[in-house]
């Protein structure tokens, strides 16, 4: 297992291992913050996850490596209900991970290697923490052996970190004691998504942006069925005026969505941008006024968080984990993910527009706040 070199130990000598499937850029601000404050190492199961364009590369801010693992192919119906990429660790790897850690943090239970590691950790007396974004709406198994395993893993955890009330309620429903639940926030790079979009707007002389008739919408994510972009296109086509829509992302639905835009007569106002690296996403958010997250199923919804930090309004499906966090929040509309619901959100957002927010949130998406909570959960697990 190759490692990259991260920071020296920071404000605690605690040895924490984080085991996850692939290197997701949105987790890296948290990883860097934890690496600055404890003996921290990230173990990845896959060198790449092509569907989401995640590829492992060394990061100077934290120690990491890809574990020796064997991919497990799943039938498509099963893959839709569990993590689609599954792996089993090679013999001896789990023991090495546990030997080097005081606490293991695992963000998914629905992964063979993760579940096995938690079972082995419990047997060996190594406490583990689950970082769970799962909600009751996103839950796939309510009974049977999979539900039994989930309950067993969650109730044995030393602590469960949740990024909002929906995930908290799911943990309670699973049987986790309230005093072992640490409520936290998901965190993002506040410089990239907070400061940079405002700099780009200032350089472009954007001011308040265009009026309602020319409102700029955006959707960011995979172009796959559950992202529900076809419903967004249907709703968008019913708006009067000449609003625009940026579609940033790739996936199996792209050709069909482009054809749908042509059939609806809005192809000249819908830009399909393909997959974008972080800098490209920031540019989309600097230009857009309202971000739309129309998913029929979404464990959390990072793009809505990034958009809020960038100063945008958001229209979010009630099926997204972040939706409950947005209740009664100015500039946010939680809607049903059907044409009527999405259309109502689009109309409300463009009518309400008064300009991008000026200030970057100081705590709502702070990596420091999230790291505080992970460290508190790890300390709780060690008691």
Wavefront OBJ file of the C-alpha trace (Angstrom):
o trace
v 0.000 0.000 0.000
v 1.633 3.236 -1.163
v 1.358 6.245 1.118
v 1.666 9.938 0.525
v 3.125 12.178 3.184
v 0.825 14.541 5.067
v 1.156 16.927 7.997
v 2.796 16.145 11.274
v 0.605 15.381 14.268
v -1.338 18.444 15.395
v -3.360 19.236 18.496
v -4.021 15.600 19.422
v -1.927 12.466 19.226
v -4.973 10.350 18.401
v -4.369 7.841 15.595
v -7.338 7.903 13.227
v -7.775 5.862 10.050
v -10.471 6.830 7.540
v -11.615 3.987 5.265
v -13.594 4.934 2.167
v -14.209 3.803 -1.375
v -12.625 6.451 -3.622
v -10.906 9.820 -3.396
v -13.758 12.328 -3.529
v -12.493 15.919 -3.890
v -15.299 17.286 -1.708
v -13.911 15.398 1.318
v -10.387 16.745 1.000
v -10.825 19.982 2.998
v -11.934 17.836 5.951
v -9.061 15.388 5.431
v -6.516 18.218 5.427
v -7.993 19.721 8.589
v -7.896 16.365 10.392
v -4.333 15.706 9.207
v -3.248 19.014 10.732
v -4.697 18.045 14.100
v -4.075 14.329 14.638
v -2.193 11.293 13.344
v -4.474 10.793 10.358
v -4.425 8.454 7.380
v -6.956 7.798 4.612
v -7.320 4.329 3.078
v -9.033 4.095 -0.318
v -10.514 0.905 -1.745
v -10.368 1.956 -5.399
v -7.778 3.823 -7.440
v -10.586 5.196 -9.577
v -14.358 5.395 -9.824
v -15.026 6.201 -13.487
v -18.707 7.100 -13.142
v -17.887 10.077 -10.916
v -14.445 10.758 -12.420
v -12.702 10.090 -9.092
v -9.065 9.044 -9.550
v -6.488 8.603 -6.833
v -3.593 11.031 -6.808
v -1.305 11.935 -3.926
v -2.400 14.966 -1.929
v 0.190 16.977 0.022
v -2.261 17.756 2.820
v -2.854 14.265 4.198
v -1.412 10.743 4.165
v -3.258 8.292 1.975
v -3.010 5.144 -0.077
v -5.008 2.570 -2.015
v -5.486 -0.719 -0.176
v -4.945 -4.094 -1.882
v -8.499 -5.189 -2.629
v -10.417 -7.465 -4.967
v -13.357 -5.891 -6.847
v -16.664 -7.732 -6.455
v -18.963 -7.507 -9.497
v -22.633 -7.129 -8.624
v -25.742 -7.764 -10.721
v -27.204 -4.430 -11.829
v -30.390 -4.682 -9.678
v -28.280 -5.289 -6.557
v -25.754 -2.582 -7.452
v -28.581 -0.039 -7.613
v -29.458 -0.781 -3.976
v -25.957 -0.966 -2.486
v -22.771 0.942 -3.242
v -22.283 0.124 -6.929
v -18.543 -0.452 -6.478
v -17.818 -3.304 -4.064
v -14.528 -4.810 -2.923
v -13.079 -7.308 -0.470
v -9.748 -6.577 1.184
v -6.947 -9.045 0.549
v -5.847 -11.307 3.436
v -4.020 -9.464 6.198
v -4.947 -5.956 5.020
v -7.711 -5.389 7.576
v -5.383 -6.418 10.385
v -2.724 -3.926 9.229
v -5.275 -1.101 9.081
v -6.541 -1.861 12.589
v -3.050 -2.350 14.040
v -2.075 1.192 13.017
v -5.180 2.985 14.335
v -6.793 3.812 17.642
v -10.079 4.680 15.932
v -11.391 3.876 12.452
v -13.846 6.246 10.733
v -15.990 4.703 7.988
v -18.492 6.733 5.932
v -20.438 3.817 4.467
v -21.669 0.527 5.841
v -23.071 -0.675 2.477
v -19.659 -1.771 1.232
v -18.326 -5.299 1.774
v -14.835 -4.165 2.797
v -16.202 -1.516 5.160
v -18.674 -3.867 6.843
v -15.979 -6.522 7.247
v -13.597 -3.973 8.768
v -16.231 -2.885 11.300
v -16.960 -6.491 12.275
v -13.243 -7.215 12.715
v -12.709 -3.964 14.621
v -15.459 -4.873 17.076
v -13.996 -8.328 17.583
v -10.518 -6.901 18.218
v -11.709 -4.102 20.474
v -10.781 -1.267 18.100
v -13.542 1.381 18.253
v -15.018 2.665 15.041
v -17.051 5.730 14.086
v -19.591 5.786 11.267
v -19.906 9.036 9.293
v -23.423 8.562 7.955
v -25.287 10.756 5.470
v -27.944 8.083 4.912
v -31.559 9.131 5.459
v -34.769 7.164 5.788
v -35.719 8.272 2.264
v -32.448 6.965 0.785
v -32.582 3.672 2.689
v -32.942 0.634 0.429
v -33.421 -2.260 2.869
v -35.944 -2.094 5.726
v -35.958 -5.781 6.612
v -34.068 -8.997 6.040
v -30.356 -9.800 6.501
v -29.060 -6.506 5.094
v -31.204 -4.461 7.497
v -30.073 -6.749 10.339
v -26.408 -6.163 9.441
v -26.905 -2.398 9.239
v -28.466 -2.314 12.696
v -25.679 -4.470 14.121
v -22.948 -2.263 12.675
v -24.576 1.000 13.753
v -25.434 -0.074 17.299
v -21.879 -1.336 17.859
v -20.281 1.922 16.673
v -18.554 4.023 19.299
v -20.205 7.080 17.753
v -22.134 8.057 14.633
v -21.492 11.437 12.991
v -24.431 12.839 11.001
v -24.537 16.022 8.857
v -28.110 17.013 9.592
v -31.485 16.126 11.099
v -32.494 13.664 8.358
v -29.386 11.546 8.893
v -29.811 11.871 12.669
v -33.364 10.529 12.478
v -32.186 7.604 10.350
v -29.492 6.749 12.909
v -32.029 6.876 15.747
v -34.387 4.679 13.726
v -31.548 2.169 13.326
v -31.188 1.907 17.098
v -28.233 4.185 17.807
v -28.433 5.734 21.274
v -28.922 9.500 21.140
v -25.835 10.147 23.283
v -23.648 8.420 20.677
v -24.853 10.616 17.813
v -22.699 13.649 16.983
v -24.543 16.191 14.834
v -22.182 17.923 12.444
v -22.056 19.608 9.045
v -20.683 18.584 5.694
v -17.769 20.811 4.810
v -16.354 22.230 1.602
v -13.456 24.404 0.508
v -14.624 27.877 1.538
v -11.893 29.559 -0.491
v -12.802 27.744 -3.723
v -16.587 27.924 -3.401
v -16.963 31.028 -1.256
v -14.287 33.528 -2.198
v -13.472 32.571 -5.789
v -17.001 32.903 -7.305
v -17.321 36.379 -5.822
v -13.957 37.357 -7.301
v -15.045 36.109 -10.730
v -18.314 38.047 -10.553
v -16.542 41.213 -9.494
v -14.069 40.868 -12.375
v -16.960 40.375 -14.821
v -18.891 43.346 -13.418
v -21.942 41.162 -12.801
v -23.699 43.415 -10.293
v -27.056 41.840 -9.395
v -27.226 39.647 -12.490
v -30.008 39.546 -15.108
v -33.696 39.929 -14.311
v -36.318 37.198 -14.061
v -36.878 36.846 -17.813
v -33.216 35.957 -18.349
v -32.546 34.128 -15.069
v -29.606 31.728 -15.091
v -30.189 28.242 -13.696
v -27.658 25.433 -13.287
v -27.657 21.743 -12.428
v -24.445 19.914 -11.538
v -23.991 16.158 -11.232
v -24.096 12.825 -12.996
v -26.552 12.518 -15.861
v -28.177 9.322 -14.632
v -31.851 8.465 -13.993
v -32.050 9.271 -10.271
v -30.644 12.762 -10.864
v -33.955 13.481 -12.630
v -32.603 16.066 -15.067
v -35.289 15.103 -17.608
v -37.924 16.451 -15.206
v -35.937 19.663 -14.798
v -35.850 20.088 -18.590
v -39.623 19.607 -18.817
v -40.158 22.227 -16.102
v -37.584 24.627 -17.562
v -39.249 24.497 -20.986
v -42.500 25.785 -19.451
v -40.939 29.022 -18.175
v -41.709 32.171 -20.108
v -38.988 34.591 -21.115
v -35.527 33.414 -22.134
v -33.899 31.912 -19.014
v -30.821 29.717 -19.478
v -29.744 26.415 -17.965
v -26.191 25.113 -17.582
v -25.957 21.319 -17.261
v -22.562 20.319 -15.842
v -21.927 16.588 -15.754
v -21.813 13.410 -17.789
v -23.509 10.045 -17.715
v -25.617 7.494 -19.536
v -28.549 9.908 -19.947
v -26.647 12.682 -21.703
v -27.611 11.854 -25.306
v -31.273 11.421 -24.365
v -31.269 14.698 -22.438
v -29.733 16.604 -25.346
v -32.393 15.151 -27.651
v -35.084 16.095 -25.124
v -33.831 19.694 -25.050
v -34.055 19.831 -28.851
v -37.552 18.328 -28.859
v -38.706 20.861 -26.254
v -37.333 23.747 -28.309
v -34.899 24.949 -25.640
v -31.608 23.593 -26.997
v -30.398 27.128 -27.710
v -30.809 28.020 -24.017
v -29.456 24.818 -22.440
v -25.694 24.282 -22.366
v -24.414 20.727 -21.841
v -20.929 21.297 -20.456
v -19.860 17.719 -19.732
v -17.815 16.739 -16.707
v -15.994 19.676 -15.104
v -13.112 19.753 -12.674
v -13.552 21.870 -9.544
v -12.355 25.079 -11.228
v -14.966 24.628 -13.957
v -17.718 24.014 -11.410
v -16.700 27.218 -9.623
v -17.035 29.134 -12.898
v -20.543 27.733 -13.418
v -21.517 28.784 -9.893
v -20.035 32.248 -10.437
v -22.340 32.750 -13.417
v -25.542 31.000 -12.275
v -28.179 32.572 -10.046
v -30.071 29.457 -8.935
v -28.766 25.900 -8.545
v -31.332 23.128 -9.029
v -31.040 19.691 -7.394
v -34.064 17.736 -8.732
v -32.999 14.196 -7.723
v -35.547 11.502 -6.948
v -32.962 10.012 -4.582
v -29.986 11.857 -3.051
v -28.207 10.803 0.119
v -27.078 14.382 0.783
v -26.568 16.871 -2.058
v -23.158 18.563 -1.928
v -23.823 20.735 -4.964
v -26.579 22.582 -3.107
v -24.185 23.279 -0.238
v -21.500 24.516 -2.638
v -24.036 26.756 -4.376
v -25.227 28.291 -1.106
v -21.660 29.063 -0.072
v -21.115 30.617 -3.514
v -24.047 32.972 -2.866
v -26.691 31.339 -5.067
v -30.307 30.464 -4.462
v -31.137 26.738 -4.479
v -34.161 24.692 -5.538
v -33.803 21.277 -3.913
v -35.767 18.048 -4.138
v -37.522 16.968 -0.964
v -35.855 13.572 -1.528
v -32.355 14.963 -0.930
v -30.726 14.510 2.461
v -29.862 18.205 2.633
v -33.520 19.224 2.200
v -34.365 19.212 5.901
v -31.369 21.477 6.583
v -32.918 24.030 4.223
v -36.311 24.326 5.882
v -37.142 28.021 6.393
v -33.803 29.112 4.888
v -33.920 32.301 2.820
v -33.105 31.688 -0.829
v -33.916 27.967 -0.679
v -36.990 26.146 -1.982
v -37.642 22.488 -1.173
v -39.910 20.925 -3.806
v -41.342 17.606 -4.894
v -39.218 16.157 -7.727
v -42.008 16.197 -10.314
v -42.629 18.698 -13.103
v -45.113 20.756 -11.097
v -42.921 20.900 -8.011
v -39.737 21.794 -9.889
v -41.541 24.376 -12.041
v -42.930 26.027 -8.922
v -39.431 26.217 -7.451
v -37.958 27.720 -10.622
v -40.690 30.350 -10.807
v -40.366 31.253 -7.127
v -36.588 31.503 -7.323
v -36.456 33.844 -10.279
v -39.209 36.068 -8.860
v -37.384 36.326 -5.515
v -33.953 37.112 -6.937
v -32.294 40.225 -5.490
v -28.647 39.348 -6.099
v -25.941 36.995 -4.889
v -25.278 37.002 -1.156
v -22.216 39.000 -0.190
v -20.819 37.084 2.756
v -19.207 33.642 2.826
v -20.722 31.539 5.647
v -18.242 31.367 8.501
v -19.316 28.064 10.064
v -22.094 26.359 8.108
v -19.743 24.429 5.802
v -16.494 24.869 7.714
v -13.898 22.054 7.556
v -12.780 23.131 11.043
v -16.278 22.639 12.450
v -16.586 19.243 10.772
v -13.149 18.163 12.031
v -14.062 19.270 15.565
v -17.050 16.945 15.426
v -15.144 13.975 13.990
v -12.503 14.340 16.714
v -15.213 14.583 19.373
v -16.811 11.411 18.001
v -13.458 9.613 18.006
v -12.855 10.667 21.615
v -16.356 9.452 22.482
v -15.614 6.092 20.865
v -12.433 5.697 22.925
v -14.202 6.079 26.280
l 1 2 3 4 5 6 7 8 9 10 11 12 13 14 15 16 17 18 19 20 21 22 23 24 25 26 27 28 29 30 31 32 33 34 35 36 37 38 39 40 41 42 43 44 45 46 47 48 49 50 51 52 53 54 55 56 57 58 59 60 61 62 63 64 65 66 67 68 69 70 71 72 73 74 75 76 77 78 79 80 81 82 83 84 85 86 87 88 89 90 91 92 93 94 95 96 97 98 99 100 101 102 103 104 105 106 107 108 109 110 111 112 113 114 115 116 117 118 119 120 121 122 123 124 125 126 127 128 129 130 131 132 133 134 135 136 137 138 139 140 141 142 143 144 145 146 147 148 149 150 151 152 153 154 155 156 157 158 159 160 161 162 163 164 165 166 167 168 169 170 171 172 173 174 175 176 177 178 179 180 181 182 183 184 185 186 187 188 189 190 191 192 193 194 195 196 197 198 199 200 201 202 203 204 205 206 207 208 209 210 211 212 213 214 215 216 217 218 219 220 221 222 223 224 225 226 227 228 229 230 231 232 233 234 235 236 237 238 239 240 241 242 243 244 245 246 247 248 249 250 251 252 253 254 255 256 257 258 259 260 261 262 263 264 265 266 267 268 269 270 271 272 273 274 275 276 277 278 279 280 281 282 283 284 285 286 287 288 289 290 291 292 293 294 295 296 297 298 299 300 301 302 303 304 305 306 307 308 309 310 311 312 313 314 315 316 317 318 319 320 321 322 323 324 325 326 327 328 329 330 331 332 333 334 335 336 337 338 339 340 341 342 343 344 345 346 347 348 349 350 351 352 353 354 355 356 357 358 359 360 361 362 363 364 365 366 367 368 369 370 371 372 373 374 375 376 377 378 379 380 381 382 383
